[in-house]
Amino acid sequence: VPGRRFSNVRPFISRGNVLFESDIKDTAKLEAMLEQAWPTKLGFNSTTIVRSQKQLQELLTTNPFDGAKHSRDTYLLVTFFKQPPSSDLKFPFYPQNREYKLLGMFTGSLCSKIDTTSGKTRNLMAWLEKQYGLGITSRTWNTVTRILQKMEWLRPTGLSF
């Protein structure tokens, strides 16, 4: 991004996860700057959602999955929002035949549990997009915790999805 300093820029785990350090602390400003840079620097447009190390640590501290383990039969999913969602859902909420359980909002992120023996992640994602729009992105709980562990090592101040 011209005129702005980003350091320790590294992709992590899967495409879309980028760890970086920046002296810019305004999340909305960072998101706008990155979204503006994608077409000229990388040739594509993309919605960008930035979360700080502090925000991810706060999410981890809430223990939203109450010790449940991510496995082949049970996916633990965290959905991040570009804009805070407005919703009148009462949690826990079951959007489709009890295949998915929306546990609740934790530090501005929606945590869900998917029984993959009867439901598909893509179906929940389609429901989430219909409910909340396209300004969302989701990661497994394992991915979120691994990103936070990497952030501890690198000491970055931002994460772009």
PAVEX-338447 format. One line per 2 residues: number of its first residue (from 0); their letters; for each residue x, y negated, z negated of C-alpha. Coordinates in nm, 3 decimals. Last residue first. Layout:
<recs>
NUM = a = X Y Z ~ ...
</recs>
This chain:
<recs>
160 = fs = -0.893 1.239 -0.592 ~ -0.636 0.985 -0.713
158 = lg = -0.467 1.013 -1.048 ~ -0.317 0.724 -1.238
156 = tp = -0.084 0.627 -1.519 ~ 0.189 0.879 -1.460
154 = rl = 0.397 1.016 -1.750 ~ 0.555 1.287 -1.531
152 = we = 0.545 1.568 -1.788 ~ 0.221 1.464 -1.950
150 = mk = 0.072 1.407 -1.604 ~ 0.156 1.766 -1.513
148 = ql = -0.032 1.892 -1.817 ~ -0.326 1.665 -1.726
146 = ir = -0.331 1.804 -1.373 ~ -0.327 2.159 -1.510
144 = tv = -0.619 2.079 -1.741 ~ -0.822 1.931 -1.456
142 = tn = -0.741 2.224 -1.227 ~ -0.845 2.480 -1.488
140 = wt = -1.169 2.287 -1.550 ~ -1.246 2.325 -1.182
138 = rs = -1.256 2.007 -0.979 ~ -1.546 1.805 -0.842
136 = ti = -1.574 1.491 -0.634 ~ -1.844 1.227 -0.623
134 = gl = -1.932 0.919 -0.420 ~ -2.138 1.126 -0.174
132 = gy = -2.475 1.078 -0.339 ~ -2.589 1.158 -0.694
130 = qk = -2.883 1.401 -0.667 ~ -2.836 1.515 -0.307
128 = el = -2.459 1.532 -0.358 ~ -2.506 1.729 -0.682
126 = wa = -2.747 1.973 -0.514 ~ -2.502 2.031 -0.225
124 = ml = -2.220 2.086 -0.478 ~ -2.437 2.334 -0.669
122 = nr = -2.502 2.526 -0.349 ~ -2.131 2.516 -0.258
120 = tk = -2.042 2.668 -0.597 ~ -2.258 2.972 -0.525
118 = gs = -2.499 3.135 -0.764 ~ -2.585 3.487 -0.886
116 = tt = -2.253 3.647 -0.980 ~ -2.095 3.301 -0.966
114 = di = -2.264 3.196 -1.290 ~ -2.176 2.827 -1.270
112 = ks = -2.106 2.603 -1.569 ~ -2.123 2.230 -1.526
110 = cl = -1.954 1.924 -1.674 ~ -2.054 1.581 -1.548
108 = sg = -1.793 1.311 -1.596 ~ -1.836 0.968 -1.756
106 = tf = -1.653 1.054 -2.078 ~ -1.863 1.372 -2.110
104 = mg = -2.199 1.392 -1.935 ~ -2.385 1.713 -1.996
102 = ll = -2.385 2.090 -1.981 ~ -2.528 2.123 -1.632
100 = ky = -2.604 2.494 -1.613 ~ -2.608 2.659 -1.276
98 = er = -2.763 2.988 -1.171 ~ -3.063 2.912 -1.396
96 = nq = -3.299 2.923 -1.097 ~ -3.167 2.599 -0.950
94 = py = -3.110 2.271 -1.137 ~ -3.068 2.403 -1.494
92 = fp = -3.017 2.113 -1.736 ~ -2.846 2.121 -2.075
90 = fk = -2.901 1.836 -2.099 ~ -3.202 1.616 -2.030
88 = ld = -3.172 1.448 -1.692 ~ -3.264 1.080 -1.676
86 = ss = -2.985 0.986 -1.444 ~ -2.795 0.677 -1.350
84 = pp = -2.448 0.772 -1.241 ~ -2.137 0.568 -1.317
82 = qk = -1.982 0.476 -0.982 ~ -1.704 0.677 -0.816
80 = ff = -1.819 0.982 -1.008 ~ -1.617 1.281 -1.127
78 = tv = -1.769 1.630 -1.138 ~ -1.607 1.883 -1.371
76 = ll = -1.667 2.253 -1.301 ~ -1.632 2.564 -1.514
74 = yt = -1.679 2.864 -1.289 ~ -1.799 3.189 -1.443
72 = dr = -1.774 3.525 -1.264 ~ -1.420 3.487 -1.125
70 = sh = -1.314 3.317 -1.446 ~ -1.303 2.979 -1.621
68 = ka = -1.306 3.040 -1.995 ~ -1.556 2.902 -2.245
66 = gd = -1.400 2.722 -2.546 ~ -1.685 2.477 -2.599
64 = fp = -1.705 2.381 -2.232 ~ -1.710 2.008 -2.303
62 = nt = -1.408 2.018 -2.538 ~ -1.437 1.642 -2.605
60 = tl = -1.056 1.623 -2.633 ~ -1.012 1.735 -2.271
58 = le = -1.232 1.448 -2.151 ~ -1.038 1.197 -2.362
56 = ql = -0.713 1.334 -2.217 ~ -0.851 1.291 -1.866
54 = qk = -0.939 0.928 -1.937 ~ -0.598 0.859 -2.095
52 = qs = -0.413 1.011 -1.799 ~ -0.603 0.776 -1.576
50 = rv = -0.876 0.866 -1.329 ~ -0.899 0.738 -0.974
48 = it = -1.176 0.825 -0.728 ~ -1.109 0.765 -0.362
46 = ts = -1.363 0.799 -0.082 ~ -1.173 0.885 0.231
44 = nf = -1.105 0.742 0.573 ~ -0.843 0.900 0.797
42 = gl = -0.524 0.815 0.988 ~ -0.266 0.857 0.710
40 = kt = -0.113 0.513 0.659 ~ -0.354 0.293 0.856
38 = pw = -0.675 0.480 0.776 ~ -0.579 0.564 0.413
36 = aq = -0.466 0.214 0.308 ~ -0.809 0.054 0.258
34 = el = -0.925 0.347 0.047 ~ -0.607 0.317 -0.160
32 = ma = -0.655 -0.053 -0.227 ~ -1.024 -0.009 -0.309
30 = el = -0.954 0.275 -0.553 ~ -0.674 0.080 -0.723
28 = ka = -0.896 -0.227 -0.759 ~ -1.179 -0.021 -0.904
26 = td = -0.938 0.141 -1.151 ~ -0.795 -0.188 -1.280
24 = ki = -0.466 -0.086 -1.446 ~ -0.220 -0.189 -1.176
22 = ds = 0.135 -0.117 -1.300 ~ 0.119 0.207 -1.107
20 = ef = 0.232 0.565 -1.154 ~ 0.114 0.843 -0.929
18 = lv = -0.046 1.186 -0.917 ~ -0.237 1.282 -0.605
16 = ng = -0.508 1.546 -0.597 ~ -0.691 1.544 -0.266
14 = rs = -0.534 1.854 -0.125 ~ -0.477 2.118 -0.381
12 = if = -0.227 2.173 -0.663 ~ -0.065 1.828 -0.686
10 = pr = 0.038 1.564 -0.437 ~ 0.311 1.340 -0.572
8 = vn = 0.368 0.967 -0.600 ~ 0.629 0.902 -0.871
6 = sf = 0.595 0.531 -0.805 ~ 0.333 0.292 -0.673
4 = rr = 0.419 -0.073 -0.630 ~ 0.195 -0.307 -0.440
2 = gp = 0.285 -0.552 -0.166 ~ 0.169 -0.324 0.112
0 = v = 0.000 0.000 0.000
</recs>
